[in-house]
């Protein structure tokens, strides 16, 4: 299945931009996980966690390095693609409302 990054209306790839600021370890872990998703693998905890309480089908890739924890949120769209729609450095236990609103806005756009 094809993996696509969310792009703004002006064509900016927000996930690629976020990855550029991440450590090599995080970039490598992300690419490994994406490769597994492309092959149709079902990822489980601790690498992947469903976020059905935010939106049905929303998933979270979870990575950690010395500088902190990183989350990449993606949505599986059957027969279409896997859309990575948001990435952020985690600072709190729960997904902040600001991040939830942004994710839901982007889901409507795809």
C-alpha positions in Angstrom: 0.0 0.0 0.0 1.3 3.5 -0.8 2.2 5.8 2.0 1.5 9.5 1.4 2.5 12.5 3.6 0.0 15.3 4.2 0.7 18.3 2.1 -0.6 21.8 2.7 -2.7 23.6 0.0 0.6 25.2 -1.1 2.2 21.8 -1.5 4.4 21.8 1.6 5.2 18.3 2.9 4.8 18.9 6.7 6.0 15.4 7.6 9.2 15.7 5.6 9.8 19.1 7.1 9.3 17.7 10.6 11.7 14.7 9.9 14.5 17.1 8.8 14.6 18.4 12.4 14.6 14.9 14.0 17.6 12.9 14.9 19.0 10.3 12.5 17.6 7.6 14.9 14.1 8.9 14.7 14.3 9.3 10.9 15.6 5.7 10.5 13.0 4.3 12.9 10.2 6.1 11.0 11.4 4.9 7.6 11.6 1.3 9.0 8.0 1.5 10.3 6.7 3.0 7.0 8.4 0.3 5.1 6.6 -2.3 7.2 3.3 -0.5 6.7 3.8 -0.4 2.9 4.3 -4.2 3.0 1.0 -4.6 4.7 2.3 -5.4 8.1 0.1 -4.7 11.1 2.1 -2.9 13.7 1.3 -3.2 17.4 2.4 -1.7 20.7 4.8 -0.3 21.7 5.5 0.9 18.1 2.0 1.6 17.1 -1.2 2.5 19.0 -4.8 3.1 17.7 -6.3 6.4 18.4 -10.0 5.5 17.8 -11.0 7.8 20.6 -9.9 10.7 18.3 -11.0 9.3 14.9 -11.9 5.8 13.7 -8.9 4.3 12.0 -6.4 6.9 13.2 -3.1 5.3 14.4 0.0 6.6 16.1 3.6 5.6 15.4 5.6 6.0 18.6 9.4 6.7 18.7 11.8 7.8 21.3 15.4 9.0 21.4 17.6 10.9 24.0 15.8 14.1 23.2 12.3 12.9 23.8 9.3 11.1 22.4 7.9 11.6 18.9 4.5 10.8 17.4 3.5 10.4 13.8 -0.3 10.1 13.2 -1.6 8.3 10.2 -4.8 7.1 8.8 -5.4 3.9 6.8 -7.8 4.5 3.9 -8.8 1.2 2.3 -8.0 0.8 -1.4 -6.4 4.2 -1.4 -3.3 4.8 0.7 -1.9 5.3 4.2 -1.8 9.0 5.0 0.7 10.3 7.5 -1.1 13.5 8.5 0.7 14.9 11.5 3.9 14.6 13.5 5.0 16.2 16.8 7.3 15.9 19.7 5.3 14.6 22.7 5.4 16.8 25.8 2.3 15.6 27.7 0.6 12.3 28.6 -2.5 12.9 26.4 -2.9 14.2 22.9 -3.3 18.0 23.4 -6.6 19.5 22.1 -4.6 21.7 19.7 -3.1 18.6 18.1 -6.5 16.9 17.9 -8.1 19.8 16.2 -5.3 20.0 13.6 -5.5 16.3 12.9 -9.3 16.4 12.5 -8.9 19.4 10.1 -6.4 17.5 8.0 -8.4 14.3 7.9 -11.3 16.3 6.4 -8.9 17.7 3.7 -7.8 14.2 2.5 
